Amino acid sequence: MIDLSRKKLFLFDLDGVFLKGKEDPVKIGGTRVLERIRSQGKMLRVITNNSTDTVQTVQRRLSAQGIAVERGEILTSARMTAEYIAERYPGATYFLVGEPGFGAELDSVGLKRTRGKKADVVAIGLDRGLTYWKLDRAVLLARGGAHIVANHSAMLYMSRRGPAITVGPILRAVESGAGKKGFAVGKPSPLMFEVAMEQAGCTKRETVMIGDQEDTDVEGATRTGIDSILVRTGVYDGKARTKATAVIGSVDELADLI
C-alpha cells in the first residue's frame, strides 16, 4: 500500500466508489473517509465522468446520502465539456446527443442548441433515450463539418444493476459514421486531473486518484503521472491485472490509512 500520509489531495470517482445507480442511487461509502480527510486538513475533489447531471444535481445527490462534498469540490465531465466547447468554439451552435442535465450545462455557458438542421458541434454524452434518428442526424452534421466533442470515451459506468454502457459506444458510432475522430474531455484524458490539481495547488506527488475503473480512473492517473487506488465496489472486480498503485475493497477502508 502507498504512504497516504504524504498525500494532500484525494481525487474520487463517483459511480462505483460512493454510489451505485443514477436513479435512486445506493450508497457504497464515503462518509468515514471524507471525515478523516477533512480532520487531517487535506483536500478532496470528486472528478466524475457523469454526463447527465449538473454539478448542483450531483452535489444534492451526494448530500442526500450523507456524503458532505461542496459544489466547488465537484468536477463533472458535463460541465468541463461545456466549458471546453465554449472556449474552443465561442457562441457555437450544438446538436445534443445526451440528456437534459448536459444540455443545461451547455446552455449555461452561452452555447445555442439546434434541432439538427445545422450545427457547429455535435455534443455527445450518455443518452438513455437514444434513437436512430438522433444518431443519424449527428453523423450527417459531423459529415457536414460539425466538430465532435464527447464528455468522455469510457465504455461502462456502474449502474444500480451493475456495469452499463455509457458514452464510449455512442461516440464510436458517430465517429464511424462520420469517418472522423472526435475529442473526449473526461477521464482518461489528463484534463480533469490537471484542473483539480491546479485548483487545489497540489503537485502530482501530493495527489492520488481513487476509482473503480481501469480504463478511466487508473489510465487517466497513469497518463497524468499520479498514484491510483482501485476499489472493488464498482466495475473492477479484482480479477484482472491492473496498473493501479493499490487495490482495496471499498472507499472507507482508506480512512485507516490516511
C-alpha positions in Angstrom: 0.0 0.0 0.0 1.3 3.5 -0.7 2.0 6.0 2.0 -1.1 8.2 2.1 0.1 10.3 5.0 2.1 12.3 2.4 -0.9 12.9 0.1 -2.6 16.3 0.3 -5.2 15.9 -2.5 -7.6 12.9 -2.8 -9.4 12.6 -6.1 -12.5 10.4 -6.1 -14.6 8.9 -8.8 -18.4 8.9 -8.1 -20.3 5.9 -9.5 -18.9 2.7 -8.2 -17.0 4.5 -5.4 -19.5 6.5 -3.4 -22.8 5.5 -5.1 -24.3 2.9 -7.4 -27.0 4.0 -9.9 -28.3 7.3 -11.2 -31.9 6.8 -10.3 -32.5 6.1 -6.6 -28.7 5.6 -6.0 -27.5 3.2 -3.4 -24.7 4.5 -1.1 -21.5 2.4 -1.1 -19.4 4.5 1.3 -17.7 7.8 1.6 -18.7 9.5 4.9 -16.0 8.0 7.0 -13.1 8.6 4.6 -14.2 12.2 3.9 -14.4 13.0 7.6 -10.8 11.6 8.0 -9.5 13.7 5.1 -11.0 16.9 6.5 -9.9 16.2 10.0 -6.3 15.9 8.7 -6.5 19.3 6.9 -6.2 17.6 3.5 -8.2 18.4 0.3 -10.5 16.4 -2.0 -12.2 16.6 -5.3 -14.9 14.4 -6.9 -13.9 14.1 -10.6 -16.7 12.2 -12.4 -17.5 11.3 -16.0 -21.1 12.0 -15.1 -22.5 13.4 -18.3 -26.2 13.5 -17.5 -26.4 15.9 -14.5 -25.4 19.4 -13.5 -22.9 20.0 -10.7 -25.7 21.1 -8.5 -27.6 17.8 -9.0 -24.5 15.8 -8.2 -24.0 17.8 -5.0 -27.6 17.3 -3.9 -27.4 13.6 -4.6 -24.3 13.2 -2.5 -25.7 15.3 0.3 -28.9 13.3 0.4 -26.7 10.2 1.1 -24.8 11.9 3.9 -21.7 12.5 1.8 -20.5 16.0 2.5 -19.0 17.5 -0.7 -19.2 21.1 -1.7 -20.1 22.3 -5.2 -16.6 23.7 -5.6 -15.2 20.3 -4.9 -17.0 18.6 -7.8 -15.7 18.4 -11.4 -18.1 16.7 -13.9 -17.4 15.9 -17.5 -20.7 17.6 -18.5 -19.5 20.9 -17.1 -16.0 20.6 -18.3 -17.2 19.6 -21.8 -19.4 22.7 -21.9 -16.5 24.9 -20.8 -14.2 23.3 -23.4 -16.7 23.9 -26.3 -17.3 27.5 -25.2 -13.6 28.2 -25.1 -12.8 26.5 -28.4 -15.9 27.5 -30.3 -17.3 30.7 -28.7 -21.0 31.2 -29.4 -21.3 27.8 -31.2 -24.5 26.1 -32.0 -24.6 22.5 -30.9 -26.6 19.3 -31.6 -27.2 17.3 -28.4 -26.8 13.6 -28.1 -27.4 13.5 -24.4 -29.8 14.2 -21.6 -31.2 17.5 -20.1 -28.5 17.9 -17.5 -25.8 18.1 -20.1 -27.9 20.4 -22.2 -28.3 22.7 -19.2 -24.6 22.9 -18.7 -24.1 23.7 -22.4 -26.7 26.4 -22.3 -25.2 27.9 -19.2 -22.0 28.9 -21.0 -23.8 30.6 -23.8 -24.0 27.9 -26.4 -27.1 27.6 -28.6 -28.9 24.4 -29.2 -30.1 23.4 -32.7 -32.6 20.7 -33.5 -30.4 19.3 -36.3 -30.5 21.4 -39.4 -27.1 22.9 -38.9 -24.6 22.8 -36.0 -21.0 23.8 -35.2 -20.6 21.0 -32.7 -22.1 17.6 -32.1 -22.0 17.3 -28.3 -22.2 13.7 -27.0 -23.0 12.4 -23.6 -24.8 9.4 -22.1 -28.2 9.3 -23.7 -30.6 6.7 -22.3 -33.3 7.9 -24.7 -31.0 7.4 -27.7 -32.8 6.9 -31.1 -31.7 6.0 -34.5 -32.8 9.4 -35.8 -30.6 11.2 -33.3 -27.5 9.1 -34.2 -28.2 9.5 -37.9 -28.6 13.3 -37.5 -25.4 13.5 -35.5 -23.5 11.6 -38.2 -24.9 13.8 -41.0 -23.9 17.0 -39.1 -20.5 15.7 -38.4 -20.0 14.7 -42.1 -21.1 18.2 -43.0 -18.3 19.8 -40.9 -19.5 19.9 -37.3 -16.9 19.1 -34.7 -17.5 16.0 -32.5 -16.9 16.6 -28.8 -17.8 14.0 -26.2 -17.9 14.0 -22.4 -15.6 11.1 -22.3 -14.7 7.8 -24.1 -15.4 5.3 -21.4 -17.4 2.2 -22.3 -19.1 1.4 -18.9 -20.3 3.0 -15.7 -21.6 1.4 -12.6 -25.4 1.4 -12.6 -27.6 0.0 -9.8 -28.0 -3.2 -11.8 -24.2 -3.4 -12.5 -22.0 -2.3 -15.3 -23.9 -0.5 -18.1 -22.8 1.1 -21.4 -22.1 4.8 -21.4 -20.7 7.4 -23.7 -17.9 5.5 -25.5 -20.1 3.3 -27.7 -22.2 6.3 -28.7 -19.1 8.2 -29.6 -17.7 5.3 -31.6 -20.9 5.0 -33.6 -20.8 8.7 -34.6 -17.1 8.6 -35.4 -17.6 5.5 -37.5 -20.4 7.0 -39.5 -18.8 10.4 -39.9 -15.4 9.0 -40.8 -13.5 11.2 -38.4 -12.4 11.3 -34.8 -13.9 13.4 -32.0 -12.4 14.8 -28.9 -13.2 13.4 -25.5 -12.9 15.7 -22.5 -13.3 13.5 -19.4 -11.2 10.6 -18.0 -8.9 9.1 -19.1 -7.8 12.4 -20.5 -5.4 14.2 -18.1 -7.5 17.4 -18.3 -9.8 16.8 -15.3 -6.9 15.6 -13.1 -4.8 18.7 -14.1 -7.7 21.1 -13.4 -8.3 19.5 -10.0 -4.6 19.8 -9.0 -4.4 23.4 -10.2 -7.5 24.3 -8.2 -6.0 22.7 -5.1 -2.5 24.0 -5.7 -1.1 20.5 -5.3 1.6 18.6 -7.2 1.4 15.2 -8.8 3.4 13.6 -6.0 0.9 15.0 -3.5 -2.2 13.7 -5.3 -3.9 10.3 -5.5 -6.9 9.0 -7.5 -9.4 6.6 -6.1 -11.8 4.9 -8.6 -13.4 1.7 -9.8 -12.3 1.5 -13.4 -9.0 0.6 -15.0 -9.6 2.3 -18.4 -10.7 5.7 -17.0 -9.6 6.2 -13.4 -6.3 4.3 -13.4 -5.4 5.0 -17.0 -6.1 8.7 -16.5 -4.0 8.8 -13.4 -1.2 7.0 -15.2 -1.3 9.4 -18.1 -1.2 12.3 -15.6 1.6 10.8 -13.5 -0.2 10.3 -10.2 -0.8 7.3 -8.0 -4.1 5.5 -8.2 -6.2 3.2 -6.0 -8.8 0.8 -7.3 -11.9 -0.2 -5.3 -13.8 -3.4 -5.8 -17.3 -2.0 -5.3 -17.7 -0.9 -9.0 -16.8 -2.1 -12.4 -13.4 -3.5 -11.4 -13.9 -6.9 -9.8 -10.4 -7.5 -8.6 -9.8 -10.4 -11.1 -8.0 -8.6 -14.0 -4.4 -7.3 -13.8 -4.2 -3.6 -13.0 -1.7 -0.8 -13.3 -3.1 0.8 -10.1 -0.7 1.5 -7.3 -3.0 -0.4 -4.9 -6.4 -2.2 -4.7 -8.8 -2.1 -1.8 -12.3 -3.5 -1.0 -14.2 -0.2 -0.5 -13.5 3.5 -0.3 -13.9 3.8 3.5 -11.0 1.4 4.1 -8.8 4.4 3.3 -9.9 6.1 6.5 -7.5 3.9 8.5 -4.6 4.5 6.1 -4.5 8.3 5.9 
